Amino acid sequence: MIRCEDVLREVSNYIDTEVTEDLRHQIEEHLRGCHNCTVLVSTTRKTVSLLSSSRILELPSDVSQRLMQRLAVHWS
Ligand SMILES: [Zn+2]
């Protein structure tokens, strides 16, 4: 069983479908029961699709760090 921390760590890989089949299933299972992570995935997916329209595939690290910090507040 994976935890929110694991989803947080893997979210960009998950969106890029760069996770193993097994991990993807575990994340999807987690998302069914966790509203915070569902929001995290949809927010990150929107951000990534915005950025990919300008062909930038990775968030600048300071931006993603700030995003993660903001989202982490929901879990504390
Ligand atoms: Zn979660």
N, CA, C, O and the ligand as a Tripos MOL2 file, in Angstrom:
@<TRIPOS>MOLECULE
protein
  305   303    77     0     0
PROTEIN
NO_CHARGES

@<TRIPOS>ATOM
      1 N           0.8530   -1.2040    0.0000 N.3       1 MET1
      2 CA          0.0000    0.0000    0.0000 C.3       1 MET1
      3 C           0.8890    1.2550    0.0000 C.2       1 MET1
      4 O           1.7350    1.4170    0.8800 O.2       1 MET1
      5 N           0.7010    2.1170   -0.9620 N.am      2 ILE2
      6 CA          1.5320    3.3160   -1.0150 C.3       2 ILE2
      7 C           0.8590    4.4550   -0.2590 C.2       2 ILE2
      8 O          -0.3460    4.4470   -0.0110 O.2       2 ILE2
      9 N           1.6810    5.4260    0.0920 N.am      3 ARG3
     10 CA          1.2070    6.5420    0.8910 C.3       3 ARG3
     11 C           1.2290    7.8270    0.0680 C.2       3 ARG3
     12 O           1.7390    7.8530   -1.0510 O.2       3 ARG3
     13 N           0.6670    8.8920    0.6400 N.am      4 CYS4
     14 CA          0.6340   10.1870   -0.0300 C.3       4 CYS4
     15 C           2.0460   10.6260   -0.4410 C.2       4 CYS4
     16 O           2.2390   11.1680   -1.5290 O.2       4 CYS4
     17 N           3.0270   10.3890    0.4330 N.am      5 GLU5
     18 CA          4.4100   10.7760    0.1220 C.3       5 GLU5
     19 C           4.8920   10.1050   -1.1580 C.2       5 GLU5
     20 O           5.6080   10.7060   -1.9580 O.2       5 GLU5
     21 N           4.4900    8.8570   -1.3370 N.am      6 ASP6
     22 CA          4.9160    8.1240   -2.5280 C.3       6 ASP6
     23 C           4.2720    8.7030   -3.7870 C.2       6 ASP6
     24 O           4.9100    8.8340   -4.8320 O.2       6 ASP6
     25 N           2.9940    9.0440   -3.6580 N.am      7 VAL7
     26 CA          2.2920    9.6550   -4.7910 C.3       7 VAL7
     27 C           2.9490   10.9940   -5.1400 C.2       7 VAL7
     28 O           3.1840   11.3090   -6.3060 O.2       7 VAL7
     29 N           3.2360   11.7740   -4.0850 N.am      8 LEU8
     30 CA          3.8650   13.0770   -4.2740 C.3       8 LEU8
     31 C           5.1960   12.9340   -5.0200 C.2       8 LEU8
     32 O           5.5030   13.7170   -5.9190 O.2       8 LEU8
     33 N           5.9720   11.9280   -4.6360 N.am      9 ARG9
     34 CA          7.2850   11.7270   -5.2380 C.3       9 ARG9
     35 C           7.1730   11.2650   -6.6990 C.2       9 ARG9
     36 O           7.9980   11.6200   -7.5410 O.2       9 ARG9
     37 N           6.1390   10.4690   -6.9780 N.am     10 GLU10
     38 CA          6.0390    9.8450   -8.2960 C.3      10 GLU10
     39 C           5.0780   10.5600   -9.2350 C.2      10 GLU10
     40 O           4.8910   10.1300  -10.3740 O.2      10 GLU10
     41 N           4.4590   11.6590   -8.7640 N.am     11 VAL11
     42 CA          3.3580   12.2270   -9.5480 C.3      11 VAL11
     43 C           3.7660   12.6200  -10.9740 C.2      11 VAL11
     44 O           3.0090   12.4040  -11.9200 O.2      11 VAL11
     45 N           4.9620   13.1970  -11.1220 N.am     12 SER12
     46 CA          5.3270   13.6100  -12.4850 C.3      12 SER12
     47 C           5.6410   12.4000  -13.3570 C.2      12 SER12
     48 O           5.3480   12.4060  -14.5530 O.2      12 SER12
     49 N           6.2290   11.3710  -12.7740 N.am     13 ASN13
     50 CA          6.4620   10.1310  -13.5290 C.3      13 ASN13
     51 C           5.1460    9.4630  -13.9010 C.2      13 ASN13
     52 O           4.9850    8.9300  -14.9990 O.2      13 ASN13
     53 N           4.2150    9.5050  -12.9630 N.am     14 TYR14
     54 CA          2.8980    8.9110  -13.1970 C.3      14 TYR14
     55 C           2.2050    9.5990  -14.3770 C.2      14 TYR14
     56 O           1.6420    8.9380  -15.2500 O.2      14 TYR14
     57 N           2.2540   10.9170  -14.3900 N.am     15 ILE15
     58 CA          1.6170   11.6750  -15.4620 C.3      15 ILE15
     59 C           2.3120   11.4260  -16.8040 C.2      15 ILE15
     60 O           1.6700   11.3640  -17.8520 O.2      15 ILE15
     61 N           3.6250   11.2870  -16.7440 N.am     16 ASP16
     62 CA          4.3770   10.9900  -17.9650 C.3      16 ASP16
     63 C           4.3370    9.5020  -18.3400 C.2      16 ASP16
     64 O           4.9910    9.0670  -19.2870 O.2      16 ASP16
     65 N           3.5500    8.7350  -17.5700 N.am     17 THR17
     66 CA          3.4740    7.2790  -17.7190 C.3      17 THR17
     67 C           4.8550    6.6230  -17.7530 C.2      17 THR17
     68 O           5.1230    5.7100  -18.5340 O.2      17 THR17
     69 N           5.7150    7.1300  -16.8690 N.am     18 GLU18
     70 CA          7.0510    6.5600  -16.7430 C.3      18 GLU18
     71 C           7.1810    5.7110  -15.4850 C.2      18 GLU18
     72 O           8.2830    5.4900  -14.9830 O.2      18 GLU18
     73 N           6.0600    5.2450  -14.9910 N.am     19 VAL19
     74 CA          6.0910    4.3430  -13.8450 C.3      19 VAL19
     75 C           5.7620    2.9230  -14.3250 C.2      19 VAL19
     76 O           5.1800    2.7320  -15.3920 O.2      19 VAL19
     77 N           6.1430    1.9530  -13.5230 N.am     20 THR20
     78 CA          5.8280    0.5750  -13.8760 C.3      20 THR20
     79 C           4.3230    0.3610  -13.7960 C.2      20 THR20
     80 O           3.6150    1.0870  -13.0980 O.2      20 THR20
     81 N           3.8510   -0.6390  -14.5180 N.am     21 GLU21
     82 CA          2.4430   -1.0400  -14.4850 C.3      21 GLU21
     83 C           1.9590   -1.2150  -13.0450 C.2      21 GLU21
     84 O           0.8850   -0.7500  -12.6630 O.2      21 GLU21
     85 N           2.7880   -1.8980  -12.2690 N.am     22 ASP22
     86 CA          2.4420   -2.1920  -10.8820 C.3      22 ASP22
     87 C           2.2580   -0.9090  -10.0660 C.2      22 ASP22
     88 O           1.2800   -0.7560   -9.3340 O.2      22 ASP22
     89 N           3.2180    0.0080  -10.2090 N.am     23 LEU23
     90 CA          3.1420    1.2600   -9.4590 C.3      23 LEU23
     91 C           1.9500    2.0950   -9.9060 C.2      23 LEU23
     92 O           1.2810    2.7340   -9.0950 O.2      23 LEU23
     93 N           1.6960    2.0770  -11.2090 N.am     24 ARG24
     94 CA          0.5500    2.8280  -11.7290 C.3      24 ARG24
     95 C          -0.7530    2.3280  -11.0960 C.2      24 ARG24
     96 O          -1.6050    3.1210  -10.6950 O.2      24 ARG24
     97 N          -0.8930    1.0120  -11.0150 N.am     25 HIS25
     98 CA         -2.0890    0.4460  -10.3780 C.3      25 HIS25
     99 C          -2.1900    0.8550   -8.9150 C.2      25 HIS25
    100 O          -3.2680    1.1780   -8.4150 O.2      25 HIS25
    101 N          -1.0470    0.8360   -8.2400 N.am     26 GLN26
    102 CA         -1.0530    1.2100   -6.8220 C.3      26 GLN26
    103 C          -1.4370    2.6710   -6.6360 C.2      26 GLN26
    104 O          -2.1720    3.0180   -5.7110 O.2      26 GLN26
    105 N          -0.9300    3.5280   -7.5290 N.am     27 ILE27
    106 CA         -1.2750    4.9460   -7.4390 C.3      27 ILE27
    107 C          -2.7610    5.1420   -7.7240 C.2      27 ILE27
    108 O          -3.4290    5.9040   -7.0250 O.2      27 ILE27
    109 N          -3.2780    4.4670   -8.7350 N.am     28 GLU28
    110 CA         -4.6970    4.6120   -9.0700 C.3      28 GLU28
    111 C          -5.5820    4.1330   -7.9200 C.2      28 GLU28
    112 O          -6.6180    4.7250   -7.6160 O.2      28 GLU28
    113 N          -5.1500    3.0670   -7.3060 N.am     29 GLU29
    114 CA         -5.8650    2.5470   -6.1350 C.3      29 GLU29
    115 C          -5.8820    3.5980   -5.0100 C.2      29 GLU29
    116 O          -6.9120    3.8530   -4.3870 O.2      29 GLU29
    117 N          -4.7130    4.1910   -4.7750 N.am     30 HIS30
    118 CA         -4.5980    5.2230   -3.7400 C.3      30 HIS30
    119 C          -5.5000    6.4240   -4.0660 C.2      30 HIS30
    120 O          -6.1600    6.9740   -3.1840 O.2      30 HIS30
    121 N          -5.5150    6.8160   -5.3330 N.am     31 LEU31
    122 CA         -6.2880    7.9900   -5.7430 C.3      31 LEU31
    123 C          -7.7800    7.8020   -5.4970 C.2      31 LEU31
    124 O          -8.4990    8.7600   -5.2150 O.2      31 LEU31
    125 N          -8.2350    6.5620   -5.6060 N.am     32 ARG32
    126 CA         -9.6530    6.3000   -5.3680 C.3      32 ARG32
    127 C         -10.0680    6.6450   -3.9450 C.2      32 ARG32
    128 O         -11.2160    7.0070   -3.6880 O.2      32 ARG32
    129 N          -9.1090    6.5260   -3.0200 N.am     33 GLY33
    130 CA         -9.4660    6.7720   -1.6260 C.3      33 GLY33
    131 C          -8.8990    8.0560   -1.0520 C.2      33 GLY33
    132 O          -9.0950    8.3400    0.1300 O.2      33 GLY33
    133 N          -8.1970    8.8430   -1.8670 N.am     34 CYS34
    134 CA         -7.5170   10.0110   -1.3190 C.3      34 CYS34
    135 C          -7.7940   11.2480   -2.1560 C.2      34 CYS34
    136 O          -7.2910   11.3960   -3.2700 O.2      34 CYS34
    137 N          -8.5970   12.1240   -1.5970 N.am     35 HIS35
    138 CA         -8.9740   13.3360   -2.3140 C.3      35 HIS35
    139 C          -7.7640   14.2490   -2.5610 C.2      35 HIS35
    140 O          -7.6110   14.8070   -3.6470 O.2      35 HIS35
    141 N          -6.9070   14.3930   -1.5380 N.am     36 ASN36
    142 CA         -5.7480   15.2830   -1.6890 C.3      36 ASN36
    143 C          -4.8700   14.8850   -2.8660 C.2      36 ASN36
    144 O          -4.4240   15.7400   -3.6310 O.2      36 ASN36
    145 N          -4.6260   13.6060   -3.0090 N.am     37 CYS37
    146 CA         -3.7560   13.1530   -4.0880 C.3      37 CYS37
    147 C          -4.4490   13.2660   -5.4420 C.2      37 CYS37
    148 O          -3.7960   13.5050   -6.4580 O.2      37 CYS37
    149 N          -5.7660   13.0940   -5.4550 N.am     38 THR38
    150 CA         -6.5110   13.2890   -6.6970 C.3      38 THR38
    151 C          -6.3580   14.7290   -7.1770 C.2      38 THR38
    152 O          -6.1580   14.9870   -8.3630 O.2      38 THR38
    153 N          -6.4570   15.6650   -6.2240 N.am     39 VAL39
    154 CA         -6.2720   17.0840   -6.5410 C.3      39 VAL39
    155 C          -4.8400   17.3300   -7.0100 C.2      39 VAL39
    156 O          -4.6040   18.0520   -7.9780 O.2      39 VAL39
    157 N          -3.8920   16.7180   -6.3060 N.am     40 LEU40
    158 CA         -2.4850   16.8670   -6.6770 C.3      40 LEU40
    159 C          -2.2480   16.4170   -8.1180 C.2      40 LEU40
    160 O          -1.5970   17.1190   -8.8920 O.2      40 LEU40
    161 N          -2.7710   15.2550   -8.4720 N.am     41 VAL41
    162 CA         -2.5550   14.7260   -9.8100 C.3      41 VAL41
    163 C          -3.2220   15.6080  -10.8520 C.2      41 VAL41
    164 O          -2.6280   15.8930  -11.8910 O.2      41 VAL41
    165 N          -4.4550   16.0460  -10.5880 N.am     42 SER42
    166 CA         -5.1310   16.8390  -11.6120 C.3      42 SER42
    167 C          -4.4840   18.2140  -11.7530 C.2      42 SER42
    168 O          -4.3900   18.7440  -12.8610 O.2      42 SER42
    169 N          -4.0390   18.7930  -10.6420 N.am     43 THR43
    170 CA         -3.3510   20.0860  -10.7040 C.3      43 THR43
    171 C          -2.0390   19.9650  -11.4670 C.2      43 THR43
    172 O          -1.7170   20.7940  -12.3180 O.2      43 THR43
    173 N          -1.2900   18.9170  -11.1460 N.am     44 THR44
    174 CA         -0.0030   18.7350  -11.8060 C.3      44 THR44
    175 C          -0.1970   18.4440  -13.2840 C.2      44 THR44
    176 O           0.5580   18.9310  -14.1250 O.2      44 THR44
    177 N          -1.2140   17.6470  -13.5960 N.am     45 ARG45
    178 CA         -1.4810   17.3200  -14.9990 C.3      45 ARG45
    179 C          -1.8140   18.5740  -15.8000 C.2      45 ARG45
    180 O          -1.3390   18.7450  -16.9230 O.2      45 ARG45
    181 N          -2.6340   19.4520  -15.2160 N.am     46 LYS46
    182 CA         -2.9810   20.7150  -15.8870 C.3      46 LYS46
    183 C          -1.7390   21.5670  -16.1050 C.2      46 LYS46
    184 O          -1.5470   22.1500  -17.1720 O.2      46 LYS46
    185 N          -0.8950   21.6280  -15.0710 N.am     47 THR47
    186 CA          0.3320   22.4140  -15.1700 C.3      47 THR47
    187 C           1.2330   21.8590  -16.2550 C.2      47 THR47
    188 O           1.7900   22.6060  -17.0600 O.2      47 THR47
    189 N           1.3700   20.5420  -16.2690 N.am     48 VAL48
    190 CA          2.2310   19.8970  -17.2570 C.3      48 VAL48
    191 C           1.6890   20.1190  -18.6650 C.2      48 VAL48
    192 O           2.4610   20.3540  -19.5940 O.2      48 VAL48
    193 N           0.3690   20.0470  -18.8340 N.am     49 SER49
    194 CA         -0.1670   20.2120  -20.1810 C.3      49 SER49
    195 C          -0.0280   21.6520  -20.6600 C.2      49 SER49
    196 O           0.1570   21.9010  -21.8510 O.2      49 SER49
    197 N          -0.1190   22.5970  -19.7310 N.am     50 LEU50
    198 CA          0.1580   23.9940  -20.0800 C.3      50 LEU50
    199 C           1.6000   24.1610  -20.5520 C.2      50 LEU50
    200 O           1.8800   24.7930  -21.5700 O.2      50 LEU50
    201 N           2.5030   23.5670  -19.7660 N.am     51 LEU51
    202 CA          3.9240   23.7210  -20.0800 C.3      51 LEU51
    203 C           4.3010   22.9750  -21.3480 C.2      51 LEU51
    204 O           5.1450   23.4350  -22.1180 O.2      51 LEU51
    205 N           3.6790   21.8290  -21.5650 N.am     52 SER52
    206 CA          4.0740   21.0380  -22.7260 C.3      52 SER52
    207 C           3.6220   21.6860  -24.0180 C.2      52 SER52
    208 O           4.1580   21.4000  -25.0890 O.2      52 SER52
    209 N           2.6160   22.5770  -23.9130 N.am     53 SER53
    210 CA          2.2230   23.3100  -25.1100 C.3      53 SER53
    211 C           3.3360   24.2500  -25.5610 C.2      53 SER53
    212 O           3.3900   24.6390  -26.7270 O.2      53 SER53
    213 N           4.2140   24.6110  -24.6450 N.am     54 SER54
    214 CA          5.3890   25.3730  -25.0530 C.3      54 SER54
    215 C           6.6360   24.4770  -25.0650 C.2      54 SER54
    216 O           7.7700   24.9540  -25.0580 O.2      54 SER54
    217 N           6.3870   23.1860  -25.0810 N.am     55 ARG55
    218 CA          7.4320   22.1710  -25.2120 C.3      55 ARG55
    219 C           8.4490   22.1620  -24.0770 C.2      55 ARG55
    220 O           9.5800   21.7060  -24.2410 O.2      55 ARG55
    221 N           8.0310   22.6690  -22.9390 N.am     56 ILE56
    222 CA          8.8720   22.5250  -21.7520 C.3      56 ILE56
    223 C           8.2730   21.3770  -20.9350 C.2      56 ILE56
    224 O           7.1560   21.4840  -20.4290 O.2      56 ILE56
    225 N           9.0100   20.3030  -20.8130 N.am     57 LEU57
    226 CA          8.4270   19.1080  -20.2110 C.3      57 LEU57
    227 C           8.6090   19.0460  -18.7070 C.2      57 LEU57
    228 O           7.8620   18.3490  -18.0210 O.2      57 LEU57
    229 N           9.5870   19.7620  -18.1900 N.am     58 GLU58
    230 CA          9.7960   19.7170  -16.7540 C.3      58 GLU58
    231 C           9.5310   21.0760  -16.1290 C.2      58 GLU58
    232 O           9.8920   22.1170  -16.6790 O.2      58 GLU58
    233 N           8.8920   21.0410  -14.9710 N.am     59 LEU59
    234 CA          8.7330   22.2650  -14.2140 C.3      59 LEU59
    235 C          10.0980   22.7420  -13.7510 C.2      59 LEU59
    236 O          10.9390   21.9340  -13.3560 O.2      59 LEU59
    237 N          10.3230   24.0420  -13.7970 N.am     60 PRO60
    238 CA         11.5430   24.5420  -13.1440 C.3      60 PRO60
    239 C          11.5150   24.0910  -11.6910 C.2      60 PRO60
    240 O          10.4600   24.1110  -11.0580 O.2      60 PRO60
    241 N          12.6560   23.6880  -11.1580 N.am     61 SER61
    242 CA         12.6330   23.0360   -9.8510 C.3      61 SER61
    243 C          12.0820   23.9300   -8.7450 C.2      61 SER61
    244 O          11.4280   23.4440   -7.8230 O.2      61 SER61
    245 N          12.3440   25.2380   -8.8330 N.am     62 ASP62
    246 CA         11.8070   26.0970   -7.7710 C.3      62 ASP62
    247 C          10.2840   26.1770   -7.8330 C.2      62 ASP62
    248 O           9.6210   26.2520   -6.7990 O.2      62 ASP62
    249 N           9.7320   26.1600   -9.0400 N.am     63 VAL63
    250 CA          8.2780   26.2000   -9.1900 C.3      63 VAL63
    251 C           7.6600   24.9180   -8.6610 C.2      63 VAL63
    252 O           6.6790   24.9660   -7.9190 O.2      63 VAL63
    253 N           8.2160   23.7750   -9.0310 N.am     64 SER64
    254 CA          7.6210   22.5320   -8.5640 C.3      64 SER64
    255 C           7.7930   22.3760   -7.0640 C.2      64 SER64
    256 O           6.9320   21.8110   -6.3880 O.2      64 SER64
    257 N           8.9140   22.8820   -6.5410 N.am     65 GLN65
    258 CA          9.1110   22.8110   -5.0970 C.3      65 GLN65
    259 C           8.0710   23.6410   -4.3580 C.2      65 GLN65
    260 O           7.5220   23.2130   -3.3420 O.2      65 GLN65
    261 N           7.8110   24.8300   -4.8800 N.am     66 ARG66
    262 CA          6.8080   25.6790   -4.2380 C.3      66 ARG66
    263 C           5.4230   25.0430   -4.3250 C.2      66 ARG66
    264 O           4.6430   25.0900   -3.3740 O.2      66 ARG66
    265 N           5.1310   24.4460   -5.4810 N.am     67 LEU67
    266 CA          3.8610   23.7540   -5.6590 C.3      67 LEU67
    267 C           3.7310   22.6210   -4.6460 C.2      67 LEU67
    268 O           2.6920   22.4690   -4.0030 O.2      67 LEU67
    269 N           4.7860   21.8340   -4.5120 N.am     68 MET68
    270 CA          4.7680   20.7090   -3.5880 C.3      68 MET68
    271 C           4.6060   21.1810   -2.1460 C.2      68 MET68
    272 O           3.8850   20.5730   -1.3550 O.2      68 MET68
    273 N           5.2960   22.2830   -1.8180 N.am     69 GLN69
    274 CA          5.1800   22.8060   -0.4620 C.3      69 GLN69
    275 C           3.7660   23.2590   -0.1670 C.2      69 GLN69
    276 O           3.2330   23.0270    0.9180 O.2      69 GLN69
    277 N           3.1660   23.9120   -1.1550 N.am     70 ARG70
    278 CA          1.7920   24.3620   -0.9660 C.3      70 ARG70
    279 C           0.8540   23.1820   -0.7620 C.2      70 ARG70
    280 O          -0.0160   23.1940    0.1090 O.2      70 ARG70
    281 N           1.0550   22.1650   -1.5890 N.am     71 LEU71
    282 CA          0.1890   21.0010   -1.4920 C.3      71 LEU71
    283 C           0.4370   20.2230   -0.2040 C.2      71 LEU71
    284 O          -0.4850   19.6510    0.3760 O.2      71 LEU71
    285 N           1.6920   20.2100    0.2320 N.am     72 ALA72
    286 CA          2.0380   19.4680    1.4420 C.3      72 ALA72
    287 C           1.3130   20.0160    2.6630 C.2      72 ALA72
    288 O           1.0740   19.2890    3.6270 O.2      72 ALA72
    289 N           0.9620   21.3030    2.6210 N.am     73 VAL73
    290 CA          0.2370   21.9220    3.7300 C.3      73 VAL73
    291 C          -1.0670   21.1830    4.0110 C.2      73 VAL73
    292 O          -1.4930   21.0770    5.1610 O.2      73 VAL73
    293 N          -1.6910   20.6760    2.9620 N.am     74 HIS74
    294 CA         -2.9590   19.9730    3.1360 C.3      74 HIS74
    295 C          -2.8250   18.6950    3.9430 C.2      74 HIS74
    296 O          -3.7970   18.2060    4.5190 O.2      74 HIS74
    297 N          -1.6180   18.1600    3.9800 N.am     75 TRP75
    298 CA         -1.4210   16.8850    4.6700 C.3      75 TRP75
    299 C          -0.9140   17.0550    6.0810 C.2      75 TRP75
    300 O          -0.8580   16.0920    6.8440 O.2      75 TRP75
    301 N          -0.5380   18.2920    6.4410 N.am     76 SER76
    302 CA          0.0700   18.4470    7.7590 C.3      76 SER76
    303 C          -0.9960   18.6910    8.8230 C.2      76 SER76
    304 O          -0.6690   18.8460   10.0000 O.2      76 SER76
    305 ZN         -2.8890   10.4570   -0.7980 Zn       77 ZN77
@<TRIPOS>BOND
     1     1     2 1
     2     2     3 1
     3     3     4 2
     4     3     5 am
     5     5     6 1
     6     6     7 1
     7     7     8 2
     8     7     9 am
     9     9    10 1
    10    10    11 1
    11    11    12 2
    12    11    13 am
    13    13    14 1
    14    14    15 1
    15    15    16 2
    16    15    17 am
    17    17    18 1
    18    18    19 1
    19    19    20 2
    20    19    21 am
    21    21    22 1
    22    22    23 1
    23    23    24 2
    24    23    25 am
    25    25    26 1
    26    26    27 1
    27    27    28 2
    28    27    29 am
    29    29    30 1
    30    30    31 1
    31    31    32 2
    32    31    33 am
    33    33    34 1
    34    34    35 1
    35    35    36 2
    36    35    37 am
    37    37    38 1
    38    38    39 1
    39    39    40 2
    40    39    41 am
    41    41    42 1
    42    42    43 1
    43    43    44 2
    44    43    45 am
    45    45    46 1
    46    46    47 1
    47    47    48 2
    48    47    49 am
    49    49    50 1
    50    50    51 1
    51    51    52 2
    52    51    53 am
    53    53    54 1
    54    54    55 1
    55    55    56 2
    56    55    57 am
    57    57    58 1
    58    58    59 1
    59    59    60 2
    60    59    61 am
    61    61    62 1
    62    62    63 1
    63    63    64 2
    64    63    65 am
    65    65    66 1
    66    66    67 1
    67    67    68 2
    68    67    69 am
    69    69    70 1
    70    70    71 1
    71    71    72 2
    72    71    73 am
    73    73    74 1
    74    74    75 1
    75    75    76 2
    76    75    77 am
    77    77    78 1
    78    78    79 1
    79    79    80 2
    80    79    81 am
    81    81    82 1
    82    82    83 1
    83    83    84 2
    84    83    85 am
    85    85    86 1
    86    86    87 1
    87    87    88 2
    88    87    89 am
    89    89    90 1
    90    90    91 1
    91    91    92 2
    92    91    93 am
    93    93    94 1
    94    94    95 1
    95    95    96 2
    96    95    97 am
    97    97    98 1
    98    98    99 1
    99    99   100 2
   100    99   101 am
   101   101   102 1
   102   102   103 1
   103   103   104 2
   104   103   105 am
   105   105   106 1
   106   106   107 1
   107   107   108 2
   108   107   109 am
   109   109   110 1
   110   110   111 1
   111   111   112 2
   112   111   113 am
   113   113   114 1
   114   114   115 1
   115   115   116 2
   116   115   117 am
   117   117   118 1
   118   118   119 1
   119   119   120 2
   120   119   121 am
   121   121   122 1
   122   122   123 1
   123   123   124 2
   124   123   125 am
   125   125   126 1
   126   126   127 1
   127   127   128 2
   128   127   129 am
   129   129   130 1
   130   130   131 1
   131   131   132 2
   132   131   133 am
   133   133   134 1
   134   134   135 1
   135   135   136 2
   136   135   137 am
   137   137   138 1
   138   138   139 1
   139   139   140 2
   140   139   141 am
   141   141   142 1
   142   142   143 1
   143   143   144 2
   144   143   145 am
   145   145   146 1
   146   146   147 1
   147   147   148 2
   148   147   149 am
   149   149   150 1
   150   150   151 1
   151   151   152 2
   152   151   153 am
   153   153   154 1
   154   154   155 1
   155   155   156 2
   156   155   157 am
   157   157   158 1
   158   158   159 1
   159   159   160 2
   160   159   161 am
   161   161   162 1
   162   162   163 1
   163   163   164 2
   164   163   165 am
   165   165   166 1
   166   166   167 1
   167   167   168 2
   168   167   169 am
   169   169   170 1
   170   170   171 1
   171   171   172 2
   172   171   173 am
   173   173   174 1
   174   174   175 1
   175   175   176 2
   176   175   177 am
   177   177   178 1
   178   178   179 1
   179   179   180 2
   180   179   181 am
   181   181   182 1
   182   182   183 1
   183   183   184 2
   184   183   185 am
   185   185   186 1
   186   186   187 1
   187   187   188 2
   188   187   189 am
   189   189   190 1
   190   190   191 1
   191   191   192 2
   192   191   193 am
   193   193   194 1
   194   194   195 1
   195   195   196 2
   196   195   197 am
   197   197   198 1
   198   198   199 1
   199   199   200 2
   200   199   201 am
   201   201   202 1
   202   202   203 1
   203   203   204 2
   204   203   205 am
   205   205   206 1
   206   206   207 1
   207   207   208 2
   208   207   209 am
   209   209   210 1
   210   210   211 1
   211   211   212 2
   212   211   213 am
   213   213   214 1
   214   214   215 1
   215   215   216 2
   216   215   217 am
   217   217   218 1
   218   218   219 1
   219   219   220 2
   220   219   221 am
   221   221   222 1
   222   222   223 1
   223   223   224 2
   224   223   225 am
   225   225   226 1
   226   226   227 1
   227   227   228 2
   228   227   229 am
   229   229   230 1
   230   230   231 1
   231   231   232 2
   232   231   233 am
   233   233   234 1
   234   234   235 1
   235   235   236 2
   236   235   237 am
   237   237   238 1
   238   238   239 1
   239   239   240 2
   240   239   241 am
   241   241   242 1
   242   242   243 1
   243   243   244 2
   244   243   245 am
   245   245   246 1
   246   246   247 1
   247   247   248 2
   248   247   249 am
   249   249   250 1
   250   250   251 1
   251   251   252 2
   252   251   253 am
   253   253   254 1
   254   254   255 1
   255   255   256 2
   256   255   257 am
   257   257   258 1
   258   258   259 1
   259   259   260 2
   260   259   261 am
   261   261   262 1
   262   262   263 1
   263   263   264 2
   264   263   265 am
   265   265   266 1
   266   266   267 1
   267   267   268 2
   268   267   269 am
   269   269   270 1
   270   270   271 1
   271   271   272 2
   272   271   273 am
   273   273   274 1
   274   274   275 1
   275   275   276 2
   276   275   277 am
   277   277   278 1
   278   278   279 1
   279   279   280 2
   280   279   281 am
   281   281   282 1
   282   282   283 1
   283   283   284 2
   284   283   285 am
   285   285   286 1
   286   286   287 1
   287   287   288 2
   288   287   289 am
   289   289   290 1
   290   290   291 1
   291   291   292 2
   292   291   293 am
   293   293   294 1
   294   294   295 1
   295   295   296 2
   296   295   297 am
   297   297   298 1
   298   298   299 1
   299   299   300 2
   300   299   301 am
   301   301   302 1
   302   302   303 1
   303   303   304 2
@<TRIPOS>SUBSTRUCTURE
     1 MET1         2 RESIDUE 1 A MET
     2 ILE2         6 RESIDUE 1 A ILE
     3 ARG3        10 RESIDUE 1 A ARG
     4 CYS4        14 RESIDUE 1 A CYS
     5 GLU5        18 RESIDUE 1 A GLU
     6 ASP6        22 RESIDUE 1 A ASP
     7 VAL7        26 RESIDUE 1 A VAL
     8 LEU8        30 RESIDUE 1 A LEU
     9 ARG9        34 RESIDUE 1 A ARG
    10 GLU10       38 RESIDUE 1 A GLU
    11 VAL11       42 RESIDUE 1 A VAL
    12 SER12       46 RESIDUE 1 A SER
    13 ASN13       50 RESIDUE 1 A ASN
    14 TYR14       54 RESIDUE 1 A TYR
    15 ILE15       58 RESIDUE 1 A ILE
    16 ASP16       62 RESIDUE 1 A ASP
    17 THR17       66 RESIDUE 1 A THR
    18 GLU18       70 RESIDUE 1 A GLU
    19 VAL19       74 RESIDUE 1 A VAL
    20 THR20       78 RESIDUE 1 A THR
    21 GLU21       82 RESIDUE 1 A GLU
    22 ASP22       86 RESIDUE 1 A ASP
    23 LEU23       90 RESIDUE 1 A LEU
    24 ARG24       94 RESIDUE 1 A ARG
    25 HIS25       98 RESIDUE 1 A HIS
    26 GLN26      102 RESIDUE 1 A GLN
    27 ILE27      106 RESIDUE 1 A ILE
    28 GLU28      110 RESIDUE 1 A GLU
    29 GLU29      114 RESIDUE 1 A GLU
    30 HIS30      118 RESIDUE 1 A HIS
    31 LEU31      122 RESIDUE 1 A LEU
    32 ARG32      126 RESIDUE 1 A ARG
    33 GLY33      130 RESIDUE 1 A GLY
    34 CYS34      134 RESIDUE 1 A CYS
    35 HIS35      138 RESIDUE 1 A HIS
    36 ASN36      142 RESIDUE 1 A ASN
    37 CYS37      146 RESIDUE 1 A CYS
    38 THR38      150 RESIDUE 1 A THR
    39 VAL39      154 RESIDUE 1 A VAL
    40 LEU40      158 RESIDUE 1 A LEU
    41 VAL41      162 RESIDUE 1 A VAL
    42 SER42      166 RESIDUE 1 A SER
    43 THR43      170 RESIDUE 1 A THR
    44 THR44      174 RESIDUE 1 A THR
    45 ARG45      178 RESIDUE 1 A ARG
    46 LYS46      182 RESIDUE 1 A LYS
    47 THR47      186 RESIDUE 1 A THR
    48 VAL48      190 RESIDUE 1 A VAL
    49 SER49      194 RESIDUE 1 A SER
    50 LEU50      198 RESIDUE 1 A LEU
    51 LEU51      202 RESIDUE 1 A LEU
    52 SER52      206 RESIDUE 1 A SER
    53 SER53      210 RESIDUE 1 A SER
    54 SER54      214 RESIDUE 1 A SER
    55 ARG55      218 RESIDUE 1 A ARG
    56 ILE56      222 RESIDUE 1 A ILE
    57 LEU57      226 RESIDUE 1 A LEU
    58 GLU58      230 RESIDUE 1 A GLU
    59 LEU59      234 RESIDUE 1 A LEU
    60 PRO60      238 RESIDUE 1 A PRO
    61 SER61      242 RESIDUE 1 A SER
    62 ASP62      246 RESIDUE 1 A ASP
    63 VAL63      250 RESIDUE 1 A VAL
    64 SER64      254 RESIDUE 1 A SER
    65 GLN65      258 RESIDUE 1 A GLN
    66 ARG66      262 RESIDUE 1 A ARG
    67 LEU67      266 RESIDUE 1 A LEU
    68 MET68      270 RESIDUE 1 A MET
    69 GLN69      274 RESIDUE 1 A GLN
    70 ARG70      278 RESIDUE 1 A ARG
    71 LEU71      282 RESIDUE 1 A LEU
    72 ALA72      286 RESIDUE 1 A ALA
    73 VAL73      290 RESIDUE 1 A VAL
    74 HIS74      294 RESIDUE 1 A HIS
    75 TRP75      298 RESIDUE 1 A TRP
    76 SER76      302 RESIDUE 1 A SER
    77 ZN77       305 GROUP 0 **** ****
